Amino acid sequence: MIFTEEMKEQLADALSPKRFVHSQGVAGVARELARRYGADETAAETAGWLHDCAKQLPLAEMQAHVQAAGYSVDREMWNSPALLHGPAGAAVARACYGVTEVDILRAIFYHTVGRKMMTPLEKIVFLADYIEPSRNFPGVNTV
């Protein structure tokens, strides 16, 4: 799935300018990592753009999206916006951006907490989120 200009405009309306710049950075790094490791560059870029599409929603709205999508999460995740925004993002990506590719949805779902046996795309988005250019913390350049 190609992330279109219309989708970028929709995302820009949904996120703060800082969060949008972060998502743009994740998309670019994800594309570079996908190229380097032989993964689908378009899927990586799309997942990068959308990984935080639900990050700034109120918790109750995140929960409603997760419930509507039929996703199952544990109690700790259900009550934490920091953790729930991944599953909620997958639900929003599907419902509001038309993403149907399971690999992209899973990369969004797991980008914060990871999981055992992550796919290459899931690992790429997880890492891209951590190291994109606007990140600034001790050791990020080493990573």
N, C-alpha and C positions, 0 to 999 in steps of 0.2 A: 504494500500500500504506500502510495506517495503522499507525503504530507504537503498539502496544497497551500497556496497563498491565502485562500479563504479560511482554511483551518488555522493558519498563523494569526489572522485577524481575530478569529473567534477566541483563540487562546490568549492573545494580547488583552482582550476585553475581560477575560476571566482571571488574569493574574496581575500582580503588582509589576511595575517595570523591572524591579530587581529580580523577581522570580522568573519573569519572561527571559531576561538576559541569561539567567542560570540555565533555563531550559534550552535556550539556543546554544549555549556552551556544551551542555550534555549531548545535544543532537550532533554537534560537530565532532566531539571527541568519540562518540559512539560510532559514527561513520568511519573515522580514521582507524579505530580499533577493529571494526568489522573488516575493513580492507586488509589490515595487517594480518588478521587471523582467519581470513577466508569465510567470514560470515556474510549474510545478506546485508549489504550496506543500506539499502532503502528501509528495510525493517528496523535496523539499528537506529537510523536517523529518526524515523517516525516514533519509535518507543522513547527515544531521548527527548524529543519535543514534548511528548505527552506524559512522561513519567510523573510529573507533579501537577497534572491538570486538576486534581481535586485537593491539592495541598492547602488551599486557602478557604475551603468550604468549612462551615460550622460542623462540629462533630455530628450533630443530629442529621444533617444533610448527607454527610459521608455514610452514616449508618443506613440511611434510607436507600442510598445507591447500592450499597453492599447487599442489603436485604433484597432489593428488587432484582439484583443479578443472581440471587440464589447462592452467593458465596458463603462459605462457612469459615469463621475465624474464632479464635479463642477469646475468652473474656478479657484478657489483658489487652489484646489488639483492639477489640470492640470498643473499649473505653479510652483509647489513646489516639488522638488525632495524628501524632507523630508516626504511629505504626499503621493506623487504619488508612492513611492516605494512599498507600500502594494498592490495596484491594479496591478502595473507592475510585482511584484513578483508572484502574482497569475497567470498572463498571461504567465510569463516565466516558472513557475512550470508546467503548462499544456503543453506548446509548446516545452520546452527543456528537461524536466524531466519526461514527460509522466504521470503526475498526472491528473486523471480524476474524483476523488472523490470530489464531490461538497463541502462536509464538510471541507475537507483539504484546498481547494481553498479559501473558505470563511474565514477560520481562518487566512490564509496568507493575504488576501485582507484587512481584518479589524484589523490586529494586531496593527496598529499604532493609528488609530482614533476611533476604536470601533464603536458601533451602538446600537440603541435601540433593546432590546430583543435578545441580543447575546446568542448563543448556548453555552453549557458547553465547547465544544472544542474551540470556539472563545475566551471565557474568559480565558481558560487555557493558550493559546498561548499569549494572551495579557499580562497576569500576568507573565508568564515565561520570556518573553522578558524584563520585568521591573526588575525582581529580580534575574536573573541568576548570578552565582558566580563571573563573571568578572565585574559586576556592582559595582561602588564605588561612592556613593553619600550619603550625610547626610540623615539618616532615612531608608536606604535600608534594614538594618537588622531588623528594626521594621516591615516593610512591610512583 
